[in-house]
């Protein structure tokens, strides 16, 4: 009997140990499955970026409120796919009432298959008021595929141009004076103070003598006077010749000085056209001046074409960052000088003044 009980206890012990091992193995299998499932699970895939427009534009100013005489920086940025070609129009001499004092463009930047082109303009407004910088219309189209010369005439020039505009920008130009029209840093005048002193007989004598001399001079002037001729203002061509002669002192080896030279020579010829023909050329863009040329019968068609060519050449350097050669600089100067010489007004000799 004792042996039978020992056998039963041993069997039970072995069964308990086997159950414990089976439980441990089950837990290990379950843990392995959990780890395997965790390893096989995947993170949700990131949503793809939303597709961007082929061409995106942006316009901005460094300040929306300025005072008269301040310089405002106006920037136009175009972000486009490199498979496209774009054309950014150049403004004229003015942008919505502002005068352009300088302009330029930055080197295009490339990033992830796109190109970012920036242009900037330095604007100055001399009049108080509210202004709106109008939208800039940018043209774009897919870049045409290259073809050989033999097939160039048989294919179309490329897809049609489409346009996209920047947003308009509001700018407020305020006066440098306080809003209520009264300056706070101006003090009232001090009242006059009487200073007692000796009678200045010497100065009285000098004053009497000066008054007597003035009376004598006035007497002779009235007796022998002649009609005075008013000195007329210098003719427009004289002013233009003086200004052009001064521009020859420019350092043409300096690209910045060359660019300023083109701004200056353009202003000289515009001022001459305004004084000579009565056309307000200093306030008009080049395109507006060219549109008014047919109405100037005294100018003539040939000289009108010379002026148009001059405006186009100077605008390329002023607004399109064209670097002119020495020959182009000399040609621009000679065109301006020749235009003034060929349009001189015939002056009649002054009439003799009768005694």
C-alpha positions, 0 to 999 in steps of 0.5 A: 500500500505504501508503495502504491501511494508513493507511485501516485504522489510521484505521478501527480508531481510529474503531472504538476511539473508538466502542467507548469512547463506547459503553462510557461510554454503557452505564455512564451508562445503568446508573448512571441505572437504579440511581439511578432504582431507588433513587429509586423504592424506598420505605421500609417503611411504619410499622406502625400503632399498636396499637388502644387500649382505649376506657377505660384506668385507673391508680391509684398512690400517691406512697409505698408505705411510710410512717410513722404520721401521714404524708400519702399521695397516692393518684391515680386516672387514667382515659384514655378516648376522647372518644366515651365517657362515664365515671363515677368513683365517689367513695369514702366518708370512708375508703379501706381504713382510711385517713382522707381529709383532702383530695381534689380533681380536675384539669382533664381533658386532651384529646390525640388524640381522648382525654380524661385525667381525674385525681383525687387523695386525701390519705390519713392512717393512724394505725395501723401495719399493712399495707393494700390500697387496693381497686380502683376500678370505673369505669363507661363507655359510648359517648356517646348520640347527641343526640335532640330532645325529642319523640323523647327518650321513645321511645328507649332511654336509651343503651347499657348501662354497662360497668366496668373496674377499677384495680389494687389497691395495697399500702401499708405503714404503719410505726411512727416508733419504731426496729424493735427498740423501743429508741431510740438517741438516749436516754441513761441518767440521770445518778446523783444527786449529793449536795450538801453545804450548810447546813441550810435552817431557813427552808424547814423552818419553811415546810414545817412550817407548810404541813403544819400548815395542810394538816392543819387544812384536812383536818380541817374538810373531813372534818368538814363535807364534803359528797358531791361531785358529779362534773362530767359531760362536756358533752352531745353537743348542747352540743359540737355547738352550740359547734362550729357557732357557731365555723364561722360565722367562716369566710371564705365568700368563699374557695373553699378555706375553704368546702371546709374548712368542709364537711369540718368541719361534716360531722365535727361532725354525725357526732360528734353522731350518734355521741354522741347515738345510739351509732352510730360515724358518724365511722368510717362512709361516708355510704352506711353511715350511711344504711343504719343509719338505719332501726335508730335508732328514736329518730331517726324517719323524717323526721329520718333523711331530713334527715340523709341529705340533709345527708350527700349535700350535704356529700359533693358539695362534699367529693368532687365539687368542687361549688362551693356558692352562698351559699344552699346554704352557709346551707342546709347550716348551718341543716340541721345546726343544725336536726337537732341542735335537733330531736334533743336528749335530754330531760335530767332535772333533777339530784337534790338533794344531801342535807346 
